[in-house]
Structure formats: structure tokens, C-alpha cells
Amino acid sequence: MPQAYSAMKCALDLLNQYDATQKMSTGSAELDSLIDGMQEGLFYLFYSTHENQLILDSLLNRLLVGCILPKSGKKHGFESKALLFNNIDYYADKNKHQLLNPEKIATISKYAGIEPKIVSKNLYVQTAYNLEHQATIAQEIAKRIDSNADIKLIAIRDLTKFIVMNNKAGYDTPNRNDDSGTLKKVLSILYQTCAKNKVTMIATGYCNVSSSGIVPRPIGGTYLKHTVNVIVNLRPNLNNGYYYTTSSNTGGGSSASYRATMTKHPYQLTPKSTNIYATRIGKRKDPMLFILD
């Protein structure tokens, strides 16, 4: 059987290819500098402990809106459609609005300088309620991406949610192996489809609590670690703590500092860290909303 060889490429061709690659801003100059922006066709994982779900959700919502922002006018978006793949236990989770909160999306849209109606017209949502349903939804999303060239970003909320839930339920080892196999299937379907269509793939997930000074590993195993192109851990910057500002734009809200540590990147040295900042806005009765500044 003849052996397949990869074609040799000129360094100049690779440089030109890199220069032609579309990039999108995260909404945070510090985070953009750390990960070199959000590049088309790459797979990003942002993870933290369950207690920091708020910053993960806020980042994910900002990236969904960012995909729809224009490329020009210093907006640095993809000017394309985006898709949210949400994973939620509809019966156990108290916050049913986590399916998708239109008020939050509208607030972020106005904050980013785009009409909420434009965002709503260009945002698709798919929701999975358990691990098996997650695999089914992944197939449906793959078909939608193949048939719609305007979709340039898929954001997966709580990628490993059902793995964590099943582990807490105390399922035995065979079931855990099945869970791992299902997650691999989900990732394989989505990653191959996104790579083929140059769609940026973003996921949020959890990690186990680690001792001070050590960056915890994301839950998901070796397969997830090798599949993802860029991995970033987020956690409160306890050295600086929380600092408070008064601003007419935030209604006198507070701001918070987080440490973003990049542990994997296709061409940058790691680990590498930076501070990122978020502004707290919204009504006190509702879950507080952070938006990257």
C-alpha cells in the first residue's frame, strides 16, 4: 500500500495564510493579547470551577454577540451568524432562563454597539438535556453548519456538564466509560465539521478544585485536551481582589479582576497569564451580569 506524505509548504505561504486568517475580538484587549484573538477554524476551551460560572457565561455571551458584530468600524467581529449549543438539566437546574436570557443578550448587544434585533436574527440556539441528547444535537448542528455557510461560530455552554452530573450521581466505571465515549463522539462530530467549514468553536467547562498556585486541569480527559487548540483557565484574581468603580454606563456597578492563564496554544509559549476585567451590571434581583471591558 503506498504511503501518504504531506506536502512540503513554504514558510512564506504559511505566513500569508496566517495573515489572511479572520480574527474576532473577545471584547477584552488583555484576553486578545493573551490568545491572539479568536481565529476562524480553531477550537477554544475556557474553564473554571462551578463557582465561577458567571464569568464563563458572560464571556460566552459576549463572544456570541462578537461574532455578529461588523468586521469594520473597530468592532472586530466576524459579521456572521452564531450558534449557541447549551447543555442544561432542565429538571434540576433552578435557573431555567439559562436556556437563553434575551435580556442579557440585549444588554450585551447594546454594550457592544449593535442593535439587539440584529443579534436575535443572526443567533441560533440548540439545547441538550442529557448526554445522549447531546450527541443527537451535535449531529443536528453539524448538518446546519454544512448547509449554512454564514455560520462562523459555535459556542458550547457547559460542555462537560453531564459528565460531572453522572460522576456526582456515583455511576459505576462501565457507565463512566460510556460517558467518555459519548463525549468523544460529540467532539468528533463538531470538530470535524467546524474544521472543514472554518467555523470557530468555543466551549466552557469545569475543573476540579486545585491547591493554591497550581493551575487546575479541565474535566474531560486526554481526548478533550488534545482536540482543543487553545485552553484558558479563568479564576478570580485574589491578589487584587474586587475593586469598585462608579460609572454612568454601569449604574454605579462594580468591577472584578480575573486571572486568565493559557495552558495550550498552537504556536505560542505556555503557560502564560494576564489579568482581565469585567463590569458588573444589571438588577440585583437577577443573577449579576459581568461583561468584559
Secondary structure, 3 states (H helix, E strand, C coil): CCCCCCCCCCHHHHHHHHHCCCEECCCCHHHHHHHCCEECCCEEEEEECHHHHHHHHHHHHHHHHHHHCCCCCCCCCCCCEEEEEEECCCCCCCCHHHHCCHHHHHHHHHHHCCCHHHHHHCEEEEEECCHHHHHHHHHHHHHHHHHCCCEEEEEEECCCHHHHHHHHCCCCHHHHHHHHHHHHHHHHHHHHHHHHHCCEEEEEEEECCCCCCCCCCECCHHHHHHHCCEEEEEEECCCCCEEECCCCCCCCCEEEEEEEEEEECCCCCCCEEEEEEEEEECCCCCCCEEEEC
